[in-house]
Amino acid sequence: MADFRAIADALKAGNAPKVKELVEAAVEEGVEPSKIVNEALIVGMGEIGVLFKNNEVYVPEVLIAARAMHAGLDVVKPLMADQDVATAGKVVLGTVKGDLHDIGKNLVGMMLEGAGFEVIDLGIDVPPHKFVEAVKKDKPHIVGMSALLTTTMPAMKQTIEAIEAAGLRDEVKIMVGGAPVTQNFSDEIGADGYAPDAASAADLAKELVG
Amino acid sequence: MIIIGEKINTSIKSVQSAVEAMDAKAVQDIATKQVEAGADYIDVNCGTFPFKEPELLEWLVNTVQEVVDVPLCIDSPNPKALVFALKANKNGKPLINSITGERERYNSILPLVLEYDTSIIALCMDDDGMPETADDRVKIADRLVESMTKEGVKLEDIYLDPMVRPLGTGSHYGVVAIQTIKKIMEEFPGVHTTCGLSNISFGLPARKLINQAFLISAIGAGLDSAILDPLDKKIMSFVYAAELLHGKDDFCLNYLTAFREGKLEV
């Protein structure tokens, strides 16, 4: 019987080889790949998110846990390719134009993947038209924008306006975050949600698609 | 060590409310205390007010220079806000914080450096973002120093910032920062290096400890200016001790003076 708890714990400890080994053993036993993802990997990553939010683990520990999660995903993903992979949803993510900060955005990306979302990361310094193109091409459920500078926060508004102008505003939910961003600002620019940290961002994304 | 006092920054909550209320007394109090604690420059930053930054930055300059004589470090990427502040400046040669190798930013800030004859903090980054290695940072520093001196900026007015990235996102970033400082100081004699201390510890617990250890290593590598909180007695004590250790305090006089003035905290 596959030990999902042991996989989640190895993931939380950031032990990539152990996660790989346990996931391989589970596959060997004939456990459904999607079950491994949902009941072990996502569970472990979710728990790391909570610990991070409570300041019980720190940024490097989240990064190493995410690496362990990917070690597990790498084993099961190829097996799931043919099946219709049921993800929690699709998110297009990026740091807005003029802003080169990537740490917060990357953490959000990891938490979203950890929560079962498919994440398309457009990177940093992403101009509004790139977000629009990605919405057209990838048809995400959510667009997530990050800004770490007061001077680049207005680019969030411009991006929302560009998505509106392209007639795509009703196709997606929009969430925003970053140190200077507030709930008020999010409301002002017409975003659908704001999250103060990476773990909350994953919760918010679930709410938005729910 | 050239100390740039970082406390008048509206990303600090109490300062945000003081500036919002245009409480001159509160702002002046922070300025005076920082100078008494050893600040050579007073940084002024009201970037959290993007829509009235020019007016508020001008107000900050006027308010601060009513009570202190040290030059100001005018902290904004917004050329319009900088012009308002530079026009109001009456203290000594100001320091603009900051220019980068990004084309647009460089082209909008450099004319102000020349017109108002200021010193300038230059960040080692360009349109390709934040470089990964020390060598790539030094390459950007090289381009910045060369093009600015060609335009007439003096070497001693240039403060290069190595762009410190958090150890929490890459445990090699401490070494990268230290190497960058060392190479800059070796390759461009006459320029200054400066940086903030707190970025290095982002995402980790007990951050002060990391900031202090980083400061000491950086001073060892040649860092001769820092953007910090001079009211933090501990960090200032480490500045005196580290400068002494690295041969920058003849006859230990600065250290002894600081001790007699009660500025050292063990």
Interface residues (C-beta under 8 A of the other chain):
Chain A: N55 Y58 V59 P60 L63 L100 I103 I124 D125 L149 T150 T151 M153 P154 P180
Chain B: S11 G47 T48 F49 P50 P77 N78 M125 G129 M130 P166 L167 G168 T169 S171 F202 G203 L204 P205
